[in-house]
Amino acid sequence: MNSFRFDDAIEGIRMSPIVSISEEAKHKEPEFFNRTGKKMVLFQRGEIDFPTPKYIVDAAMMALELGKTKYPKSGGEDELKDAVIKKLSYFNRAEGFSRDNVVCTYGGQEGLELLFKLFQCKKGAGFAPCWSCVLENFVPYAQTDFAEVPLREDFTIDFDELERIIRDSSFFYLNTPQNPTGKLFTEDEVIRIAELCHKHGVFLISDEAYETITFDGHRHFSPLSLKFDNIISVFTLSKTYSMTGWRVGYAVSRNKRIIELLRLGNYTQTAGVTTFVQYAAKEALSNHAESDRHIKLMNEEFCRRRDSLYEGLSSIPGIKVNMPSGAFYLFPDFGDLIPQKLSLNDRKLYIYHRLLDNGVVSVYGACFGKFFNDHIRLSYSATPHDVIEEGINRIKNAVQ
Amino acid sequence: MNSFRFDDAIEGIRMSPIVSISEEAKHKEPEFFNRTGKKMVLFQRGEIDFPTPKYIVDAAMMALELGKTKYPKSGGEDELKDAVIKKLSYFNRAEGFSRDNVVCTYGGQEGLELLFKLFQCKKGAGFAPCWSCVLENFVPYAQTDFAEVPLREDFTIDFDELERIIRDSSFFYLNTPQNPTGKLFTEDEVIRIAELCHKHGVFLISDEAYETITFDGHRHFSPLSLKFDNIISVFTLSKTYSMTGWRVGYAVSRNKRIIELLRLGNYTQTAGVTTFVQYAAKEALSNHAESDRHIKLMNEEFCRRRDSLYEGLSSIPGIKVNMPSGAFYLFPDFGDLIPQKLSLNDRKLYIYHRLLDNGVVSVYGACFGKFFNDHIRLSYSATPHDVIEEGINRIKNAVQ
């Protein structure tokens, strides 16, 4: 039965290159350790090295003790939805929502997957570089005809090119703050993108996974605060509350028809999100005193890491790096350090391999679309300060 | 933007009729209470009125305390997979599996949904009556061309008809013990079905959600104990361990290619199953002393309920009812009590409405396919003994 051809959508899903990279690193680790007596420096991970705050864990335990272990309400528990609506007002300055505008999902992942699926086989677009999971998972799974709109070298937007592509699309995918660049799109940029979508009757899928991780006094601007009904925002508790393994998030839109379809899709796929986890999520969103303190603490640490990594990279001749205002990634350009004569395929992996040989694990730019082959993504979400310094020294050695 | 036509697969999903029925009952409740001073008797639910056993809740809390809150391993935690492999040997007498044969899913629901999706737009088949979620959710979501093979009046199999349909299908869906009949397919029946599938190169999707809920000394036989690689069994902890709201289950096959595709699908849809829930599931499957005691206690209670419901229904002239050996449903035939002159559509709802007017909530047979319109599903999963007696009296009044 091994020759049977299953559904193209599932057959087309690719393994995340980041998983392969982590496996390659694991294979290389013993040889590197024997040679240097040191561990690898891991800059490839999306995991966070903070624990889930205790008040959220306690809320989960309380819900378990109260027997919140029966089937969840389809679309999400009312108490969680009410907490989401208050949070949208409190944090996103987005008003005018009722329970019918909200659906609870397994992280941001399920919200995005279902949205891409809503546009099965249609044309979509998003900025390049683009989160690898969109390209490797959602696009093949929903058989999207996906166009990449490249950001400029300084990660600003070419609005003419954007409009040219949006005009032809059913939806546009925006991720702000962005993986892999750490770019926080400004309020002005978000409004112009949303207006372009509105003008051309295009849906805007807004992935706001990193909304609370912003630096230097900058604040995330959610398109959801605009009064358009073509916008669907996808949120997750994974990053904000160090809850990556809890798998809980929510999608919100003024368009109730879309929320209803997401609810049906969520029910069909999973019969709803784990009941007591929803009560923990409710506590995370509602307990402002605790969550503001947690977010502040985490952001201060992330900001310190960003600063050292940015300064370190800037000090290495030949590396061009933009200062990000959000998320926990840097996406430097190593183009000047790659030999000119290499083939495109060798070029894509050249810096990645140089770094790996020197004990630094990174993700090569080709994982994020077709326009940024000379770049490397470095994540500092789980890399303490001293390890970052060691990493910088190794990068220096690797490229000199 | 409200005229936009989204993906047919999601647009085609129907609301579970059982949800509408529960809502209709809720609307009727005040009027019924005013008239009679009594509550409705609820026979429509799939929920279980046992709490999750304490040793499983404790395992979840322990996992939370140990910080098992990071991203799950794609496909499932090794410790859970190892527990599944041991359980397959201990309970299902199915041997020869390794971690690559197992994938962890959000309940049985996600396993089944992904399997239907694997056969997107292809021909599938299953026995009628058939679990409503297959017909209302999985079939439209995967755009399956689904054929129903009716069981006989006594719920035995017409193997000639079965072979005629299987020959033409890509997969066959088997649910044993079965929702809505409570039929436990015998070892001989399961083997003959599996052999027919094997003979015609057809995949067998085996839904074993109720595997531990069996009565009168009968045991569930899993096709997974056969050595065919065309069989995929889907399990959930929902019913066995009163864990409906936890959303955890697993799929197993000797065919590693299918398990790999399920893993990719699960990752794409949800990024994997909540990490600490997997550790609770591991404890549920591994702690035989506790789980055997829990299952015995639950089955004794279910058996008592089945007996009263069966005896009560049998005592009412005009109702034909088969004695089920598993799950927690009865599916009596009210055909002789329905006026002959009714149109098909009125016929479908006649008994359901008679019962509802008399304060009994049930699910009408048309929810389970096209062949059993005169039947009614009564679930006793959340209906205590004294309420069942009250229900029987009301049914008696309703049809006399």
Interface residues (C-beta under 8 A of the other chain):
Chain A: M1 N2 F4 F6 D7 D8 A9 I10 E11 I13 M15 S16 V19 G46 E47 P51 T52 V57 A60 M61 L64 E65 G67 K68 T69 K70 Y71 P72 S74 Y106 G107 Q109 E110 E113 L114 K117 L118 F119 Q120 C121 N137 F138 Y141 G201 F203 D229 N230 S242 M243 T244 G245 W246 R247 N255 R257 I258 L261 L264 G265 Y267 T268 Q269 T270 A271 G272 V273 T274 T275 F276 V277
Chain B: M1 N2 F4 F6 D7 D8 A9 I10 E11 I13 M15 S16 V19 G46 E47 P51 T52 V57 A60 M61 L64 E65 G67 K68 T69 K70 Y71 P72 S74 Y106 G107 Q109 E110 E113 L114 K117 L118 F119 Q120 C121 N137 F138 Y141 A142 G201 F203 D229 N230 S242 M243 T244 G245 W246 R247 N255 R257 I258 L261 L264 G265 Y267 T268 Q269 T270 A271 G272 V273 T274 T275 F276 V277
